[in-house]
Amino acid sequence: MRILLIEDNLPIANAVRAMLEARKFAVDVATDGVAGLDYLMRETYDAAVVDVVLPGKTGFEIVREARAEAIHTPVLMLTARDAVEDRVRGLDAGADDYLIKPFVEEELIARVNALLRRGDKPVSSVATAGKLTVDTGSREARYDGLSLDLGTTEFRLLEFLARNANIAFSRSQLLARVWDYDFDGSSNIVDVYVSQLRRKLRVAGGRDVIETVWGVGYKLTA
Amino acid sequence: MIARLTAVYVAIFAAVLAGISFYAYWLIGGQYRSLLAPALDTPEGQSGYHGAMEHVLVTIVSADVPVLIAVGLLAYVLARASLRPLFEAREREQQFAADAAHELRSPLATIATVAQAARIEADPQTRAHLDTIARTALDASALIGDLLTLAREPRPGLLQREPVDLAHVVTTCAREFDARARAADLELRVAASGAIVDGDERRLRELTRNLLENALRHAKKTIVLECGGDASAAYLRVRDDGDGIAPGLREQLFQRFAGGDTGGHGLGLSIAHWIASAHDGRLELESVAGAPGACFVAKLPRLS
């Protein structure tokens, strides 16, 4: 497994490299944004760990530009600021996950492993179902050309349903696949999200896109 | 805030204007009466007087209305101008706090990361020292984060909100704490029923963890963690069977650095309180009749 680390703080870069190498990952290090983007575009990596504040280009810019060039290497952002805006910006730019510095080593390894698992099954970045397109690269969903303004979980649910169009899923299947929930409580969180998605789809002119399958759950019809 | 100040300005001016108008009306009325004095007893004189006064009233009111509108606009501009330095100062202060926190955290991040990397190849003795260094740096950094949070007024804008099931938050946190509770010879009882709130899942987990940390320090045998909801509100409750909160301490319980005696830096409950408030909810100390120990309950608006 090959990992690209883009971090300008040398002591941290060397430390993170040591942590990853101790887990038998091969690590390339870039210490500025421009070189980092260059590595990311030229070489093939299984995952990238990218600091936000970098000389040359910020982490946000690197991810956005890489995604625009159809590079879908999973990215873990490292941020020093724990602000909601930063997290949202990172995910909007196309990063897959974020970790706040300083972090516990096990946490870093767990997040990187999670990214690698996600990268195992390469999927096309754009899922299309009827008039609906969901682009995981640019994190944009459109219905009939109209952009949908979705939250993170809404986006994941719509993406999942679009990729598996015309298949009915039960609520607990959706909980397990979209939420990583491993309990089957009396929760109706799936219904809450489905009705939100339906409302947003209706605004864009999409009626009955997500169907209720009686006795089963939901499916997206294409 | 601007709207409130504008309203105050307009109210004051309206009162003054009403006073002046009334005084003018009364003064003019007097003038008319002395002018018309000889004829005032006749019906013609009476109706002439009333007609004239009606005219005066209309004139005064129609002069007042545009003046009041103009004053309203002026008051808004004035309120904005006088409050701007205040807003700017507050913004600068927050920015400074954020920058200072960032500057303080960067070296701590280096210390924590390098110490953790160094322990990979260290001998057991050195490894224990490095663990201490890393843990201390991580704690210090978390403390800075907490202080930065508490420096800001709790408001929903500081959250990343999405519908969240409290039952999920509770089961996740329970799993994290289960081993620690057992290691401390405590039983962690969990009763989670679904309750969906419009919340920041990360923050809600932090709230739950902080309450559990507190319970873990005080409980003797059992900690009860529950969540659920009725039609309007969702609740998350953490109850321990420790000595409870002394009546004198209740008032300042959620204030910064109040905790003190049994470890922890005393910000856990304040942060939990902040998180509940930011969700338009509240954190309360509940008293359960006959049950010893402390019982904290966070009440949050339920998503309809």
Chai-1 contact restraints between the chains, C-beta under 6 A:
chainA,res_idxA,chainB,res_idxB,connection_type,confidence,min_distance_angstrom,max_distance_angstrom,comment,restraint_id
A,P11,B,T110,contact,1.0,0.0,6.0,A-B,restraint_1
A,P11,B,V114,contact,1.0,0.0,6.0,A-B,restraint_2
A,I12,B,T110,contact,1.0,0.0,6.0,A-B,restraint_3
A,I12,B,T113,contact,1.0,0.0,6.0,A-B,restraint_4
A,A15,B,T113,contact,1.0,0.0,6.0,A-B,restraint_5
A,A15,B,V114,contact,1.0,0.0,6.0,A-B,restraint_6
A,A15,B,A117,contact,1.0,0.0,6.0,A-B,restraint_7
A,A18,B,A117,contact,1.0,0.0,6.0,A-B,restraint_8
A,M19,B,A117,contact,1.0,0.0,6.0,A-B,restraint_9
A,A22,B,I120,contact,1.0,0.0,6.0,A-B,restraint_10
A,A80,B,H102,contact,1.0,0.0,6.0,A-B,restraint_11
A,A80,B,R105,contact,1.0,0.0,6.0,A-B,restraint_12
A,R81,B,H102,contact,1.0,0.0,6.0,A-B,restraint_13
A,D82,B,G145,contact,1.0,0.0,6.0,A-B,restraint_14
A,V84,B,Q160,contact,1.0,0.0,6.0,A-B,restraint_15
A,K101,B,A109,contact,1.0,0.0,6.0,A-B,restraint_16
A,P102,B,L108,contact,1.0,0.0,6.0,A-B,restraint_17
A,P102,B,A109,contact,1.0,0.0,6.0,A-B,restraint_18
A,P102,B,A112,contact,1.0,0.0,6.0,A-B,restraint_19
A,P102,B,T113,contact,1.0,0.0,6.0,A-B,restraint_20
A,P102,B,L138,contact,1.0,0.0,6.0,A-B,restraint_21
A,P102,B,S141,contact,1.0,0.0,6.0,A-B,restraint_22
A,E105,B,Q116,contact,1.0,0.0,6.0,A-B,restraint_23
A,G151,B,E162,contact,1.0,0.0,6.0,A-B,restraint_24
A,T153,B,E162,contact,1.0,0.0,6.0,A-B,restraint_25
A,Y181,B,H168,contact,1.0,0.0,6.0,A-B,restraint_26
A,F183,B,T171,contact,1.0,0.0,6.0,A-B,restraint_27
A,G185,B,A167,contact,1.0,0.0,6.0,A-B,restraint_28
A,G185,B,G194,contact,1.0,0.0,6.0,A-B,restraint_29
A,S186,B,S193,contact,1.0,0.0,6.0,A-B,restraint_30
A,S186,B,G194,contact,1.0,0.0,6.0,A-B,restraint_31
A,S187,B,D165,contact,1.0,0.0,6.0,A-B,restraint_32
A,S187,B,A167,contact,1.0,0.0,6.0,A-B,restraint_33
A,S187,B,G194,contact,1.0,0.0,6.0,A-B,restraint_34
A,I189,B,D165,contact,1.0,0.0,6.0,A-B,restraint_35
A,I189,B,I196,contact,1.0,0.0,6.0,A-B,restraint_36
A,V192,B,P163,contact,1.0,0.0,6.0,A-B,restraint_37
A,V192,B,I196,contact,1.0,0.0,6.0,A-B,restraint_38
